[in-house]
């Protein structure tokens, strides 16, 4: 359950302000879409949170996903309209998966939030505090960048209806006279007023809600992993100076408990068990779209396809954005592996040779636990590391070659 912030604010004002600065933006985004994992003691606020989550899921599934999938079947065979649909329909499906995962694992994620609160509130050295602030600064930067990109992307899609000659094909297969911001097919005529205006408004709201949910869950995952990395870095500092501490055994006991806490069900394992399906979906999402984007761009350049400069620039920018997004997933996972390796090295680098043999043997537990690298995985099949990212790029490039060969 959520810890009493007022109590901490009375006794530890600096730590409380640090905590609010570190998680406040992420909490605000997730609360807007009803996915903040902490239970609220106020029944009315808890009801509002559930209502926002249900509204969010309903508008994404009923207004965006189902009509987009219906349109996908209608345009099957047209490569450009197929890609135009896939970049949205796959995003909607992934966002719906994120909502389900966050809601289903609300209890486990609530424990992780409690762990983050306790880590910020406990006594720490200035160097440890600076490490935590550094990682929190990174997650805040990602969150602000995501909000900005979501707003710009949403406004561009809404305005694309009025600039069809620049942004491409008709999006609404129900009516060829009045198009909609997103690719969709409805089983009734939406060209007449006020049906068209209501559908347009619903798509606009759904687009911003979907975008906010998409980036909020991603940044929350980044918050969890980077917080664990910060705690690993602090543990490394304590282990590195462990041999100089006069109360060696007591300090080592605390460090062992802290290390087990980080690698056990309260942290990395919980994160992996919660998000492994989501990461697998993101990998598939990247592979499909990156292959299609690569095919369209190369085909347009080589064969002078009927594609405007605006469309070509849009596809290239979307491809680069997708590439950077997936790279960040793998880079964060790589950072976790690096921090785990530093813990393993710290037990060897501390002055264990000046200790009594019995005391030195106590370091064995940390050595054994840190020997196996910690990973977040995609589908429990392969780790999210930069090596995986390079392999994914190679595989996607191979799919582009296959598509080009089939087209020729």
C-alpha positions in Angstrom: 0.0 0.0 0.0 1.1 3.5 -0.7 3.3 4.9 2.1 2.2 7.9 4.0 4.0 10.8 2.2 2.9 13.4 4.7 4.8 11.7 7.5 7.9 11.6 5.4 7.4 15.2 4.4 7.5 16.2 8.0 10.7 14.5 8.9 12.6 14.1 5.7 11.7 17.1 3.5 14.7 16.8 1.1 14.1 13.1 0.5 10.4 13.7 0.0 11.1 16.4 -2.6 13.6 14.1 -4.4 11.0 11.3 -4.5 8.3 13.6 -5.8 10.7 15.0 -8.4 11.8 11.5 -9.5 8.3 9.8 -9.8 5.8 12.6 -10.0 5.7 13.0 -13.7 5.4 9.2 -14.3 2.7 9.0 -11.6 0.8 11.9 -13.2 0.8 10.3 -16.7 -0.3 6.9 -15.4 -3.0 8.4 -13.2 -4.5 10.2 -16.1 -5.1 6.9 -17.9 -6.0 5.0 -14.7 -3.0 2.7 -14.6 -1.0 3.9 -11.6 -0.4 0.6 -9.7 -0.9 2.0 -6.2 -4.3 1.4 -4.5 -6.0 4.6 -3.3 -7.5 4.5 0.2 -10.2 7.0 -1.0 -12.9 4.8 -2.5 -14.1 7.6 -4.7 -10.7 8.2 -6.2 -10.2 4.5 -6.7 -13.5 4.4 -8.6 -12.4 7.2 -10.8 -9.1 5.4 -11.5 -11.0 2.3 -12.6 -13.4 4.4 -14.7 -10.5 6.1 -16.5 -8.8 2.8 -17.2 -12.1 1.3 -18.6 -12.7 4.4 -20.7 -9.2 4.3 -22.0 -9.4 0.6 -22.9 -12.9 1.0 -24.5 -12.0 3.9 -26.7 -8.7 2.3 -27.8 -10.4 -1.1 -28.6 -13.8 0.0 -30.0 -13.0 3.3 -31.6 -9.4 2.7 -32.9 -8.4 -1.0 -33.0 -11.5 -2.8 -34.4 -12.2 -0.3 -37.2 -8.5 -0.2 -38.0 -8.3 -4.0 -38.3 -11.5 -4.0 -40.4 -9.8 -1.5 -42.8 -6.7 -3.7 -42.8 -8.6 -6.5 -44.4 -10.1 -4.1 -47.0 -6.7 -2.8 -48.2 -4.9 -6.1 -48.2 -2.7 -6.1 -51.3 -2.0 -2.4 -51.5 1.5 -2.1 -49.9 1.4 1.6 -49.1 -2.1 1.6 -47.5 -1.2 -1.6 -45.8 1.8 0.0 -44.1 -0.3 3.1 -43.3 -2.7 0.9 -41.5 -0.2 -1.4 -39.8 1.7 1.4 -38.1 -1.5 2.3 -36.3 -3.3 -1.0 -35.8 -0.2 -2.7 -34.4 0.4 0.3 -32.1 -3.2 0.1 -30.9 -2.8 -3.7 -30.2 0.4 -3.1 -28.3 -1.2 -0.3 -26.3 -4.2 -2.6 -25.4 -1.6 -5.2 -24.3 0.1 -2.6 -22.1 -3.2 -1.8 -20.4 -3.9 -5.4 -19.7 -0.4 -6.1 -18.3 -0.4 -3.1 -16.1 -3.8 -3.8 -14.7 -3.3 -7.6 -14.3 0.1 -7.1 -12.4 -1.1 -4.1 -10.3 -0.3 -5.9 -7.0 3.3 -6.8 -8.0 4.0 -3.3 -9.4 2.6 -1.8 -6.2 5.3 -3.6 -4.2 7.9 -2.2 -6.6 6.6 1.3 -6.0 6.9 0.8 -2.3 10.5 -0.4 -2.8 11.3 2.8 -4.7 9.8 5.0 -2.0 11.8 3.2 0.7 15.0 3.5 -1.3 14.5 7.3 -1.6 13.6 7.8 2.0 16.3 5.8 3.7 19.6 7.4 4.8 22.2 7.6 2.0 25.5 9.2 1.1 25.6 12.2 -1.1 27.3 10.1 -3.8 24.4 7.6 -3.7 21.8 10.3 -3.8 23.5 11.8 -6.9 23.5 8.5 -8.6 19.8 8.1 -8.0 19.1 11.7 -9.2 21.1 11.1 -12.3 19.0 8.1 -13.3 15.8 9.9 -12.4 16.8 12.8 -14.6 17.2 10.4 -17.5 13.7 9.0 -17.0 12.2 12.5 -16.7 13.9 13.5 -20.0 12.5 10.5 -21.7 9.0 11.2 -20.3 9.1 14.9 -21.4 10.4 13.9 -24.9 7.6 11.3 -25.2 4.9 13.8 -24.3 6.2 16.3 -26.8 6.4 13.7 -29.6 2.9 12.4 -28.8 1.4 15.9 -29.0 3.2 16.7 -32.3 2.3 13.3 -33.8 -1.4 13.7 -32.7 -1.7 17.2 -34.1 -0.1 16.1 -37.4 -2.6 13.2 -37.8 -5.6 15.4 -36.9 -4.5 18.1 -39.3 -3.7 15.6 -42.1 -7.4 15.5 -42.9 -7.1 19.1 -44.2 -3.9 18.5 -46.1 -4.6 15.2 -47.9 -2.5 16.2 -50.9 0.6 16.2 -48.7 -0.1 13.4 -46.2 -1.3 10.7 -48.6 -4.2 8.4 -49.2 -7.8 8.5 -48.0 -8.1 7.0 -44.6 -11.8 6.4 -44.4 -13.0 3.6 -46.7 -16.6 4.1 -45.7 -16.8 7.5 -47.4 -14.4 8.8 -50.0 -15.6 12.3 -49.6 -14.7 12.9 -46.0 -11.6 11.2 -44.6 -10.7 10.6 -40.9 -7.4 11.2 -39.1 -6.7 7.4 -38.7 -7.2 4.5 -41.0 -10.6 2.9 -40.3 -13.6 1.1 -41.8 -17.0 1.5 -40.3 -20.0 -0.7 -41.1 -22.2 2.4 -41.6 -22.0 5.7 -43.4 -20.1 8.2 -41.3 -20.0 11.0 -43.9 -23.2 12.7 -42.7 -23.4 15.1 -39.9 -23.2 14.8 -36.9 -21.9 11.2 -37.3 -18.7 12.4 -39.0 -17.9 15.0 -36.4 -18.5 12.6 -33.5 -16.3 9.9 -35.1 -13.6 12.5 -35.8 -13.7 13.7 -32.2 -13.7 10.2 -30.8 -10.6 9.3 -33.0 -8.8 12.5 -31.9 -9.5 11.7 -28.2 -8.5 8.1 -28.7 -5.3 9.1 -30.5 -4.1 11.3 -27.6 -5.2 8.8 -24.9 -3.5 5.9 -26.8 -0.3 7.9 -27.2 -0.2 8.9 -23.6 -0.8 5.3 -22.5 1.9 4.1 -24.8 4.7 6.4 -23.6 3.5 6.3 -19.9 3.9 2.5 -19.6 7.3 2.6 -21.5 8.6 5.3 -19.2 7.3 3.5 -16.1 9.3 0.4 -17.2 12.3 2.7 -17.7 11.8 4.2 -14.3 11.8 0.7 -12.7 14.9 -0.5 -14.5 17.0 2.6 -14.1 16.1 2.8 -10.4 17.4 -0.8 -10.0 20.5 0.2 -11.9 21.0 3.2 -9.5 20.7 0.9 -6.5 23.2 -1.5 -8.1 25.6 1.4 -8.5 25.1 2.4 -4.9 25.7 -1.2 -3.8 28.9 -1.3 -5.9 30.2 1.8 -4.1 29.4 0.3 -0.7 31.1 -3.0 -1.6 34.1 -1.3 -3.1 34.8 0.5 0.3 33.6 -2.5 2.4 37.1 -3.6 3.5 37.8 -0.2 5.0 34.7 -0.4 7.3 35.6 -1.4 10.9 32.2 -3.1 11.4 32.8 -5.4 8.4 30.4 -8.2 9.2 27.4 -6.0 10.0 27.9 -3.9 6.8 28.4 -7.0 4.7 25.2 -8.5 6.0 23.2 -5.4 5.0 24.8 -5.4 1.6 24.0 -9.1 1.0 20.4 -8.4 2.0 20.3 -5.4 -0.4 21.7 -7.5 -3.2 19.2 -10.3 -2.7 16.4 -7.8 -2.6 17.5 -6.3 -5.9 17.7 -9.7 -7.7 14.8 -11.4 -6.0 11.0 -11.2 -6.4 11.0 -7.6 -5.2 12.8 -6.1 -8.3 14.4 -7.6 -11.4 12.5 -10.9 -11.4 9.2 -9.1 -10.8 10.0 -6.6 -13.6 10.8 -9.5 -16.0 7.8 -11.5 -15.0 5.6 -8.5 -15.5 6.8 -7.1 -18.8 8.3 -10.1 -20.8 5.2 -10.5 -22.9 5.1 -6.7 -23.6 8.7 -6.8 -24.7 8.1 -9.7 -27.0 5.2 -7.8 -28.5 7.4 -4.7 -29.0 10.1 -6.8 -30.7 7.6 -8.3 -33.1 6.1 -4.8 -33.6 9.5 -3.4 -34.5 10.5 -6.3 -36.8 7.3 -6.0 -38.9 7.2 -2.2 -39.2 10.9 -1.8 -39.8 10.9 -4.3 -42.6 7.9 -2.6 -44.3 9.3 0.9 -43.9 12.7 -0.2 -45.3 10.9 -1.8 -48.2 8.8 1.2 -49.0 11.7 3.7 -48.7 14.1 1.6 -50.9 11.4 0.8 -53.4 10.5 4.5 -53.7 14.1 5.6 -54.2 15.0 2.8 -56.7 11.8 2.8 -58.8 10.6 6.4 -58.4 7.3 5.2 -56.9 4.3 7.6 -56.7 5.1 8.9 -53.3 5.3 12.6 -52.3 8.3 14.1 -50.6 6.2 14.6 -47.5 5.1 10.9 -47.4 8.7 9.7 -47.9 10.0 12.0 -45.2 7.2 10.8 -42.9 8.1 7.1 -43.5 11.8 7.8 -42.9 11.2 9.8 -39.7 8.8 7.0 -38.4 11.4 4.4 -39.2 14.1 6.4 -37.3 11.8 6.9 -34.4 11.0 3.2 -34.2 14.7 2.4 -34.4 15.6 4.7 -31.6 12.7 3.5 -29.4 13.7 -0.2 -29.7 17.4 0.8 -29.2 16.5 2.4 -25.9 14.7 -0.7 -24.7 17.9 -2.8 -25.4 20.2 -0.1 -24.1 18.4 0.0 -20.7 18.6 -3.8 -20.5 22.3 -3.6 -21.4 22.9 -1.1 -18.6 21.3 -3.6 -16.1 23.8 -6.3 -17.3 26.7 -3.9 -16.9 25.7 -2.9 -13.4 25.3 -6.5 -12.4 28.8 -7.1 -13.7 30.2 -4.3 -11.6 28.8 -5.9 -8.5 30.6 -9.1 -9.3 33.8 -7.1 -9.9 33.5 -5.1 -6.7 33.7 -8.2 -4.5 37.1 -8.9 -6.0 38.3 -5.3 -6.0 37.6 -4.7 -2.3 40.6 -5.4 0.0 39.5 -8.9 0.9 43.1 -10.0 1.3 43.5 -7.8 4.4 40.6 -9.5 6.1 40.6 -12.6 8.3 39.9 -15.8 6.2 36.5 -16.3 7.8 35.4 -12.8 7.1 36.7 -13.0 3.5 34.7 -16.2 2.9 31.6 -14.3 3.6 32.0 -12.4 0.3 31.4 -15.7 -1.5 27.6 -15.4 -1.4 27.6 -12.1 -3.3 30.2 -13.5 -5.7 27.9 -16.4 -6.5 24.8 -14.3 -6.8 26.4 -11.7 -9.0 28.1 -14.3 -11.3 24.9 -14.8 -13.3 24.0 -11.6 -15.1 20.6 -10.1 -14.6 18.4 -9.6 -17.7 15.0 -8.4 -18.7 13.9 -10.7 -21.5 11.5 -10.7 -24.4 9.1 -13.6 -23.9 11.6 -15.4 -21.6 13.5 -16.3 -24.8 16.2 -13.8 -25.3 17.7 -10.9 -23.3 17.1 -7.3 -24.1 20.7 -6.2 -24.8 22.5 -4.4 -27.6 23.6 -7.7 -29.0 19.9 -8.6 -29.4 19.3 -5.3 -31.0 22.0 -5.8 -33.6 20.6 -9.3 -34.3 17.2 -7.9 -34.7 18.4 -5.3 -37.2 20.2 -8.0 -39.2 17.0 -10.1 -39.3 14.8 -7.2 -40.2 17.1 -6.2 -43.0 16.9 -9.8 -44.3 13.1 -9.5 -44.4 13.5 -6.3 -46.5 15.6 -8.2 -49.0 12.9 -10.9 -49.2 10.2 -8.3 -49.8 12.2 -6.6 -52.5 13.0 -9.9 -54.2 9.3 -10.8 -54.1 8.3 -7.4 -55.6 10.8 -7.9 -58.5 
